[in-house]
C-alpha cells in the first residue's frame, strides 16, 4: 500500500488533481492506469529510532564521520537536507550529473567529494 498524506485542503486538492491527471494519462508515466495510492489526512508524526535515520549514510563511515563533525547533535544531522541528499545518492537515487551540480553545497571535504563522486559513478554503471 502507498499513501500520500496532506496537511490542508489545498494539498488535498492538489494531490487529488495530480492523481486524476496521471490516471487519465495526460502527463507522466502512468498513462491511463489506475493509481492505488491513498490520499489521507496527516496524523501525528513519530520519528523512527536513530539506527533507521540516514541508514545508508550511516553505513559509509568515511562520509558519516564528516557529518557527525558538522552536526555533533544527531537530531541536527537527521534534519540536515545535505545529509539527506547524500543518503539518497549513497542509495543509488540521483545521477552523476545532478551530484556534480550540487556537490559543493553538501558540506563535504574534498576527500568526501571524491568518495561520494566515486560511489555515484559506480552505481550509475
SULSULDA-V904370 format. One record per pair of residues at least 4 apart in sequence whose ideal C-beta (glycine too) atoms are under 8 Angstrom apart, sorted by the first residue. I is the first residue (numbers start at 1). GAP is how many residues later the second one is. D is the distance in whole Angstrom. If there is no record, write none. Layout:
I:GAP:D ; I:GAP:D
This chain:
1:35:8 ; 1:37:7 ; 2:34:7 ; 2:35:4 ; 2:36:7 ; 3:34:6 ; 3:35:5 ; 3:36:7 ; 3:37:6 ; 4:11:5 ; 4:33:6 ; 4:34:7 ; 4:35:5 ; 4:36:7 ; 5:35:6 ; 5:36:7 ; 5:37:4 ; 5:38:8 ; 6:5:4 ; 6:6:4 ; 6:9:6 ; 6:33:7 ; 6:34:8 ; 6:35:6 ; 6:36:6 ; 7:4:6 ; 7:34:8 ; 7:35:5 ; 8:4:7 ; 9:4:6 ; 10:4:6 ; 11:4:6 ; 12:4:6 ; 12:27:7 ; 12:29:8 ; 13:4:6 ; 14:4:6 ; 15:4:6 ; 15:24:5 ; 16:4:6 ; 16:23:6 ; 17:4:6 ; 18:4:6 ; 19:4:6 ; 19:16:5 ; 19:18:7 ; 19:20:7 ; 20:4:6 ; 21:5:5 ; 21:6:6 ; 21:7:8 ; 22:4:8 ; 22:5:7 ; 22:6:5 ; 22:8:4 ; 22:13:6 ; 23:7:6 ; 23:9:7 ; 23:10:7 ; 23:11:6 ; 23:12:5 ; 24:8:7 ; 25:5:7 ; 25:6:4 ; 25:7:4 ; 25:8:8 ; 30:5:6 ; 47:6:7 ; 47:31:7 ; 48:4:4 ; 48:5:6 ; 49:4:8 ; 50:24:6 ; 50:28:8 ; 51:4:7 ; 51:7:7 ; 53:5:8 ; 53:21:8 ; 53:24:8 ; 53:25:5 ; 54:4:6 ; 54:10:7 ; 54:13:8 ; 54:23:7 ; 54:24:7 ; 54:29:6 ; 54:30:7 ; 54:33:5 ; 55:4:7 ; 55:32:7 ; 56:4:7 ; 56:31:5 ; 56:34:4 ; 56:35:4 ; 57:6:6 ; 57:7:5 ; 57:10:7 ; 57:26:6 ; 57:29:6 ; 57:30:4 ; 57:33:6 ; 58:6:5 ; 59:5:8 ; 59:31:8 ; 60:4:6 ; 60:30:6 ; 60:55:8 ; 60:59:8 ; 61:4:6 ; 62:4:8 ; 62:49:8 ; 62:50:7 ; 62:53:5 ; 63:4:7 ; 63:23:6 ; 63:27:7 ; 63:45:7 ; 63:49:6 ; 63:52:6 ; 63:53:7 ; 64:4:6 ; 65:4:7 ; 66:4:7 ; 66:41:7 ; 66:42:6 ; 66:43:6 ; 66:46:5 ; 67:4:6 ; 67:10:5 ; 67:13:7 ; 67:15:8 ; 67:16:5 ; 67:19:8 ; 67:40:7 ; 68:4:7 ; 68:6:8 ; 68:9:7 ; 70:7:8 ; 70:10:8 ; 70:37:6 ; 71:5:4 ; 71:6:4 ; 71:9:6 ; 71:12:7 ; 72:4:8 ; 73:4:7 ; 74:4:6 ; 75:4:6 ; 76:4:7 ; 77:6:5 ; 78:5:8 ; 80:4:6 ; 81:4:6 ; 82:4:7 ; 82:23:7 ; 82:24:5 ; 82:25:5 ; 83:4:6 ; 84:4:7 ; 85:4:7 ; 85:9:8 ; 85:17:7 ; 85:21:6 ; 86:4:6 ; 86:20:6 ; 86:22:7 ; 86:30:6 ; 87:4:6 ; 88:5:4 ; 88:6:6 ; 89:4:7 ; 89:5:5 ; 89:10:6 ; 89:27:6 ; 89:30:7 ; 89:31:5 ; 90:26:8 ; 90:29:6 ; 92:31:5 ; 94:4:5 ; 94:5:6 ; 94:26:7 ; 95:4:7 ; 95:25:8 ; 95:29:7 ; 96:4:6 ; 96:21:8 ; 96:24:5 ; 96:25:6 ; 96:28:5 ; 97:4:7 ; 98:4:7 ; 99:4:6 ; 99:17:7 ; 99:18:7 ; 99:21:5 ; 100:17:8 ; 102:4:6 ; 103:5:8 ; 103:10:6 ; 103:13:7 ; 103:14:7 ; 106:6:8 ; 106:7:8 ; 106:10:8 ; 108:4:3 ; 108:5:5 ; 108:8:6 ; 109:4:7 ; 110:4:7 ; 111:4:6 ; 112:4:6 ; 113:4:6 ; 114:4:6 ; 115:4:7 ; 116:4:6 ; 117:4:6 ; 118:4:6 ; 119:4:6 ; 120:4:6 ; 121:4:7
